[in-house]
Amino acid sequence: MQAAVKYRFNIINCEKPTSQFSSGMQPVMFSQKEYETYLRQRSAAASSDPDPGYGGAGASVSRDLPGERVSLELPGVADLQADQACAGDSFLPWKRVGVDLCYHGNNVCRCSEPAMQRQAKLSSTAKTFLTFSFSLHFPHGDDVCYLAYHYPYTYSRLQRVLAALPSSSEGIYVRRQTLCKTLSGNTCSLLTVTSPDIASVPPVPVEEPEGEDLAETSSERPYIFISSRVHPGESNSSWIMEGILQFLVSNHPLAVMLRRRYIFKIVPMLNPDGVINGHHRCSLSGHDLNRTWIAPCPVRQPTIHSTKRLIQFLRASGKAPRLFCDLHGHSRRKNIFMFGCSDGVSEFAGVEEEVFPRLLAGVAPAFSLKGCTFDVDKSKEATA
């Protein structure tokens, strides 16, 4: 690549009829040269400061650079933000870029088989892809740059976040377990967060699911179940999940109150294989895991199968979660909103699923009650 040269990009396999790109949303870009320059400057500043306030330069300089890893993950440099918060640093490794954005139709047929493509060309109703076009100038020549739909959140970062969670202490009970292994052998983690007096009863393992405690199931506290990142391309859901985790284990009075009143079961990443391998929507087996909840296969969809099995176990124990929230991103809608569902059976069907969204609308300015939907169409019956 050359600096100060305008490059035009055309991504021709978009499927949605509309997109946030139509409203001016820009992709994000990471420049390896800018990152290396930042690390050199930071190292020089740290060497001249006996107490840099963020652990010295060694921790950052020793961090692997993108392109030097034998990995299929996107560059995991977003973890710099925690250090930056301590150091008062304003450097952002991923930046919004792009001008002359355009989201438009094209003539590329969405049929995969040549015979189907020939037949589709004769039909006026054949489905075609759409194109996202944008231009940008690279800041440096001979650089290595990465472009992404949204700020990346890697499986490696999640492991660091989980490892940094506080251990159980006087004010908090945190337990990390392996919910299951994925197709490629990666760990799908399960977290339990509550107040420590839940552990006053000695843990007695029960048969289903593995590792559950009698102390929990005998407690009067209701459960809240939270999961995220079933779709790898929706990395914003992982950032929200990280914020939830940081808040729940904090000393904030509301966090303390929540831990005393509830037991939180959290699956922070439902599709680790898809995240690691750079998929946008599917798992390693090629399935959209969010369409497999009715009858998940323990072999092909182990994370969904294990999560559903855990929820069924809680229900059988008389501890059905008071709230189940699965975090997603959305390619077309703005703000924060919720999709709810009704079983159509309970006494308060059509009302109870709106309680939590209405509470959020009253305290969160970014939450849009108008953007919420509580009707489930047939195509979404197999989703969470």
C-alpha positions as CSV (number, residue, x, y, z in Angstrom):
1,M,0.0,0.0,0.0
2,Q,1.0,3.6,-0.5
3,A,0.4,6.5,1.8
4,A,-1.8,9.5,0.7
5,V,-3.4,7.4,-2.0
6,K,-7.2,7.0,-2.1
7,Y,-8.2,3.4,-2.2
8,R,-11.8,2.2,-3.0
9,F,-13.2,-0.9,-1.4
10,N,-16.3,-2.8,-2.5
11,I,-17.6,-5.6,-0.3
12,I,-20.1,-7.3,-2.6
13,N,-21.6,-10.2,-0.5
14,C,-23.8,-8.2,1.9
15,E,-27.3,-9.8,2.4
16,K,-29.4,-7.3,4.4
17,P,-31.6,-4.9,2.5
18,T,-30.5,-2.0,4.7
19,S,-27.5,-1.4,6.9
20,Q,-26.1,1.1,9.4
21,F,-23.6,1.8,6.7
22,S,-26.5,3.6,5.0
23,S,-26.6,5.9,8.0
24,G,-22.9,6.7,7.8
25,M,-21.4,4.0,10.1
26,Q,-17.7,3.6,9.3
27,P,-15.6,0.4,9.5
28,V,-12.7,0.4,12.0
29,M,-9.0,0.0,11.1
30,F,-5.9,-1.0,12.9
31,S,-2.5,0.2,11.7
32,Q,0.5,-1.9,12.8
33,K,3.0,1.0,12.2
34,E,0.9,3.3,14.3
35,Y,0.7,0.7,17.1
36,E,4.5,0.1,17.0
37,T,5.1,3.9,17.1
38,Y,2.8,4.1,20.1
39,L,4.7,1.3,21.9
40,R,8.1,3.0,21.3
41,Q,6.8,6.3,22.6
42,R,5.2,4.7,25.6
43,S,8.4,2.8,26.4
44,A,10.4,6.0,26.2
45,A,8.0,7.8,28.4
46,A,8.0,5.0,31.0
47,S,11.8,4.8,31.1
48,S,11.9,8.4,32.0
49,D,9.2,8.1,34.7
50,P,10.2,6.0,37.8
51,D,6.5,5.5,38.6
52,P,4.5,5.4,35.3
53,G,1.3,4.3,37.1
54,Y,0.5,1.4,34.8
55,G,3.1,-1.3,35.6
56,G,5.9,0.0,33.4
57,A,6.6,-0.4,29.7
58,G,7.7,-4.0,29.8
59,A,4.1,-5.3,30.0
60,S,3.1,-3.5,26.9
61,V,6.3,-3.9,24.8
62,S,6.4,-7.7,25.4
63,R,2.8,-8.0,24.1
64,D,2.6,-9.9,20.8
65,L,2.0,-7.7,17.8
66,P,-0.6,-8.5,15.2
67,G,1.0,-10.6,12.4
68,E,3.5,-12.2,14.8
69,R,1.0,-14.7,16.2
70,V,0.2,-18.1,14.8
71,S,-3.5,-17.5,15.2
72,L,-6.7,-17.0,13.3
73,E,-8.0,-14.3,15.6
74,L,-8.1,-10.7,14.8
75,P,-5.4,-8.6,16.4
76,G,-6.3,-8.5,20.1
77,V,-5.0,-5.0,20.9
78,A,-8.2,-3.7,22.4
79,D,-6.9,-4.8,25.8
80,L,-4.7,-1.7,25.7
81,Q,-7.8,0.3,26.8
82,A,-7.5,-0.9,30.4
83,D,-3.9,0.3,30.6
84,Q,-4.8,3.6,28.9
85,A,-7.4,4.2,31.5
86,C,-4.7,4.0,34.2
87,A,-2.2,6.0,32.3
88,G,-4.5,8.7,31.0
89,D,-3.7,7.6,27.5
90,S,-5.8,8.7,24.5
91,F,-4.4,6.4,21.9
92,L,-7.0,4.2,20.2
93,P,-5.6,1.2,18.3
94,W,-8.8,0.8,16.3
95,K,-10.2,3.9,14.6
96,R,-13.3,4.6,12.6
97,V,-12.2,5.3,9.0
98,G,-13.7,5.7,5.5
99,V,-15.3,8.3,3.4
100,D,-17.8,8.3,0.5
101,L,-19.7,5.4,2.1
102,C,-22.4,3.8,0.0
103,Y,-24.6,0.7,0.5
104,H,-26.3,-0.4,-2.7
105,G,-27.6,-3.3,-4.7
106,N,-25.6,-5.3,-7.2
107,N,-26.1,-8.1,-9.8
108,V,-24.3,-10.9,-8.0
109,C,-26.7,-13.8,-7.5
110,R,-26.9,-15.3,-4.1
111,C,-27.3,-18.8,-5.5
112,S,-24.2,-20.9,-5.0
113,E,-24.6,-23.6,-7.7
114,P,-23.8,-22.6,-11.3
115,A,-27.0,-24.2,-12.6
116,M,-29.0,-22.2,-10.1
117,Q,-27.2,-19.0,-11.0
118,R,-28.1,-19.6,-14.7
119,Q,-31.7,-20.2,-13.8
120,A,-31.8,-17.2,-11.5
121,K,-30.5,-14.9,-14.3
122,L,-33.7,-15.7,-16.2
123,S,-35.9,-14.8,-13.2
124,S,-36.8,-11.2,-12.3
125,T,-37.3,-12.2,-8.7
126,A,-33.8,-13.7,-8.2
127,K,-32.1,-12.6,-4.9
128,T,-28.9,-10.8,-5.3
129,F,-26.3,-9.5,-2.8
130,L,-25.7,-5.9,-1.9
131,T,-22.4,-3.9,-1.9
132,F,-20.9,-1.8,0.8
133,S,-18.4,0.7,-0.8
134,F,-16.1,3.1,0.9
135,S,-12.8,4.9,0.3
136,L,-9.8,5.5,2.6
137,H,-6.3,6.8,2.8
138,F,-3.8,4.6,4.6
139,P,-1.7,6.6,7.1
140,H,1.6,4.9,6.2
141,G,3.2,3.2,3.2
142,D,4.2,-0.4,3.4
143,D,2.0,-0.8,6.5
144,V,0.0,-3.8,7.7
145,C,-3.6,-2.8,8.3
146,Y,-6.7,-4.6,9.5
147,L,-10.2,-3.6,8.7
148,A,-13.2,-4.8,10.8
149,Y,-16.9,-4.3,11.0
150,H,-16.8,-3.3,14.6
151,Y,-14.2,-3.1,17.4
152,P,-12.9,-6.7,17.7
153,Y,-13.3,-8.7,20.8
154,T,-11.2,-11.9,20.8
155,Y,-11.5,-15.2,22.7
156,S,-8.0,-14.4,24.1
157,R,-9.2,-11.2,25.6
158,L,-12.1,-13.0,27.2
159,Q,-9.7,-15.4,28.8
160,R,-7.7,-12.6,30.3
161,V,-10.8,-10.9,31.6
162,L,-12.0,-14.1,33.2
163,A,-8.6,-14.7,34.7
164,A,-8.6,-11.2,36.2
165,L,-12.0,-11.7,38.0
166,P,-11.6,-11.6,41.8
167,S,-11.7,-14.9,43.6
168,S,-14.4,-15.6,46.2
169,S,-13.9,-13.4,49.2
170,E,-15.9,-11.9,52.1
171,G,-18.0,-9.7,49.8
172,I,-18.4,-11.8,46.7
173,Y,-18.7,-15.4,45.5
174,V,-17.3,-16.0,42.0
175,R,-16.9,-19.5,40.5
176,R,-15.6,-20.3,37.0
177,Q,-16.4,-23.6,35.4
178,T,-16.1,-25.3,32.1
179,L,-19.6,-25.6,30.7
180,C,-18.4,-27.8,27.8
181,K,-15.8,-28.1,25.2
182,T,-16.4,-26.9,21.6
183,L,-15.9,-28.9,18.4
184,S,-12.3,-27.8,18.2
185,G,-11.6,-28.3,21.9
186,N,-11.9,-24.8,23.1
187,T,-13.4,-24.0,26.5
188,C,-16.9,-22.6,26.9
189,S,-16.9,-21.0,30.3
190,L,-19.7,-20.8,32.8
191,L,-19.6,-18.2,35.6
192,T,-21.5,-18.0,38.9
193,V,-21.7,-14.7,40.7
194,T,-23.6,-14.0,43.9
195,S,-23.1,-13.2,47.5
196,P,-20.6,-15.4,49.4
197,D,-23.1,-16.7,52.0
198,I,-24.5,-18.9,49.3
199,A,-21.4,-21.1,49.9
200,S,-22.2,-21.6,53.6
201,V,-23.6,-25.0,52.7
202,P,-20.7,-27.4,51.7
203,P,-20.8,-27.9,47.9
204,V,-22.3,-31.3,47.0
205,P,-22.0,-32.2,43.3
206,V,-25.1,-33.4,41.7
207,E,-25.4,-35.4,38.5
208,E,-26.9,-32.7,36.2
209,P,-25.2,-30.6,35.1
210,E,-21.7,-31.4,36.1
211,G,-20.4,-29.3,39.0
212,E,-23.6,-27.7,40.2
213,D,-23.8,-27.2,44.0
214,L,-26.5,-28.2,46.4
215,A,-25.8,-24.8,48.1
216,E,-27.1,-23.0,45.1
217,T,-30.1,-25.1,44.3
218,S,-31.2,-25.0,48.0
219,S,-30.9,-21.3,48.2
220,E,-34.0,-19.1,48.1
221,R,-32.4,-16.6,45.7
222,P,-33.8,-16.6,42.2
223,Y,-31.5,-17.0,39.2
224,I,-30.6,-14.6,36.4
225,F,-29.1,-16.1,33.3
226,I,-27.0,-14.1,30.9
227,S,-25.3,-15.2,27.7
228,S,-23.7,-13.5,24.7
229,R,-21.7,-13.9,21.5
230,V,-23.6,-16.7,19.8
231,H,-22.9,-14.7,16.6
232,P,-19.2,-14.1,16.2
233,G,-19.6,-11.0,14.1
234,E,-21.6,-9.2,16.9
235,S,-18.5,-8.3,18.9
236,N,-20.3,-5.4,20.6
237,S,-22.2,-8.0,22.6
238,S,-18.9,-9.1,24.2
239,W,-18.0,-5.5,25.2
240,I,-21.4,-5.2,26.9
241,M,-20.8,-8.6,28.6
242,E,-17.4,-7.4,29.9
243,G,-19.1,-4.3,31.3
244,I,-21.7,-6.5,33.0
245,L,-19.0,-8.7,34.5
246,Q,-17.0,-5.7,35.8
247,F,-20.0,-4.2,37.4
248,L,-21.3,-7.4,39.0
249,V,-17.9,-8.1,40.8
250,S,-17.5,-4.5,41.8
251,N,-18.1,-2.8,45.2
252,H,-20.8,-0.6,43.8
253,P,-23.8,-0.6,46.2
254,L,-26.2,-1.7,43.4
255,A,-23.8,-4.6,42.5
256,V,-23.6,-5.6,46.2
257,M,-27.4,-5.5,46.4
258,L,-27.8,-7.6,43.2
259,R,-25.4,-10.3,44.5
260,R,-27.3,-10.5,47.7
261,R,-30.7,-11.0,46.0
262,Y,-29.8,-13.1,42.9
263,I,-27.5,-15.9,41.7
264,F,-26.1,-14.9,38.3
265,K,-25.3,-17.7,35.8
266,I,-23.3,-16.3,32.9
267,V,-22.0,-17.9,29.7
268,P,-19.9,-15.0,28.2
269,M,-19.2,-16.6,24.8
270,L,-21.5,-19.2,23.3
271,N,-19.6,-19.5,20.0
272,P,-15.8,-19.6,20.8
273,D,-14.9,-21.5,17.6
274,G,-16.7,-19.0,15.4
275,V,-14.9,-16.1,17.1
276,I,-11.5,-17.7,16.9
277,N,-11.9,-18.6,13.2
278,G,-13.3,-15.3,12.2
279,H,-16.8,-16.3,11.3
280,H,-19.5,-13.8,11.1
281,R,-22.6,-15.8,12.1
282,C,-22.0,-19.5,12.1
283,S,-20.2,-22.1,14.3
284,L,-17.3,-24.3,13.1
285,S,-19.9,-26.8,11.9
286,G,-21.5,-24.2,9.7
287,H,-24.7,-23.8,11.8
288,D,-26.3,-20.6,13.0
289,L,-26.3,-21.6,16.7
290,N,-29.1,-19.2,17.4
291,R,-31.4,-21.3,15.3
292,T,-30.8,-24.6,17.1
293,W,-32.3,-24.0,20.6
294,I,-35.3,-26.3,20.0
295,A,-33.3,-29.5,19.6
296,P,-29.5,-28.7,19.9
297,C,-27.2,-31.6,19.0
298,P,-24.7,-32.4,21.8
299,V,-22.0,-33.1,19.2
300,R,-22.5,-30.4,16.6
301,Q,-23.9,-27.7,18.9
302,P,-22.4,-28.5,22.3
303,T,-22.5,-25.0,23.8
304,I,-26.2,-24.6,23.1
305,H,-27.0,-28.1,24.2
306,S,-25.1,-27.6,27.5
307,T,-26.6,-24.2,28.1
308,K,-30.2,-25.5,27.5
309,R,-29.5,-28.5,29.7
310,L,-28.4,-26.3,32.5
311,I,-31.6,-24.1,32.3
312,Q,-33.7,-27.3,32.2
313,F,-31.9,-28.5,35.3
314,L,-32.7,-25.3,37.1
315,R,-36.3,-25.5,36.1
316,A,-36.5,-29.1,37.3
317,S,-35.1,-27.9,40.6
318,G,-37.8,-25.3,40.9
319,K,-35.3,-22.6,40.1
320,A,-36.3,-21.4,36.7
321,P,-34.4,-18.2,35.9
322,R,-36.3,-15.1,36.8
323,L,-34.7,-13.5,33.7
324,F,-32.8,-14.9,30.7
325,C,-31.0,-12.4,28.6
326,D,-29.0,-13.3,25.5
327,L,-26.8,-10.4,24.2
328,H,-26.6,-9.6,20.5
329,G,-25.7,-6.9,18.1
330,H,-27.9,-5.7,15.3
331,S,-26.9,-4.6,11.8
332,R,-29.8,-2.3,11.1
333,R,-31.4,-1.0,14.3
334,K,-30.1,1.8,16.5
335,N,-29.9,2.3,20.2
336,I,-30.4,-0.5,22.8
337,F,-33.5,-2.6,22.7
338,M,-34.9,-6.0,23.6
339,F,-36.7,-8.8,21.7
340,G,-39.0,-10.6,24.1
341,C,-41.2,-13.7,23.8
342,S,-44.3,-14.9,25.4
343,D,-45.3,-18.5,26.1
344,G,-48.9,-17.5,25.7
345,V,-49.8,-19.8,28.7
346,S,-49.0,-18.0,32.0
347,E,-51.4,-15.8,33.7
348,F,-49.4,-12.7,32.8
349,A,-48.5,-13.7,29.3
350,G,-48.0,-10.6,27.1
351,V,-47.2,-8.5,30.2
352,E,-44.4,-10.0,32.2
353,E,-41.9,-10.0,29.3
354,E,-42.3,-6.2,29.1
355,V,-41.5,-5.5,32.7
356,F,-37.7,-5.5,32.5
357,P,-37.6,-3.5,29.2
358,R,-39.8,-0.9,30.8
359,L,-37.6,-0.7,33.8
360,L,-34.6,-0.2,31.6
361,A,-36.4,2.5,29.6
362,G,-36.9,4.5,32.8
363,V,-33.2,4.5,33.8
364,A,-31.1,4.1,30.6
365,P,-31.3,7.1,28.1
366,A,-29.8,4.9,25.3
367,F,-32.6,2.3,25.7
368,S,-35.4,2.5,23.2
369,L,-38.7,1.0,24.2
370,K,-40.1,1.8,20.8
371,G,-37.4,-0.5,19.3
372,C,-38.5,-3.5,21.3
373,T,-40.5,-6.4,19.9
374,F,-42.4,-9.0,21.9
375,D,-43.9,-11.0,19.1
376,V,-42.0,-14.0,17.8
377,D,-42.5,-14.9,14.1
378,K,-42.1,-18.4,12.8
379,S,-38.6,-17.8,11.5
380,K,-37.4,-17.0,15.1
381,E,-39.1,-19.8,17.0
382,A,-35.8,-21.8,17.3
383,T,-33.8,-18.8,18.7
384,A,-33.0,-18.0,22.3
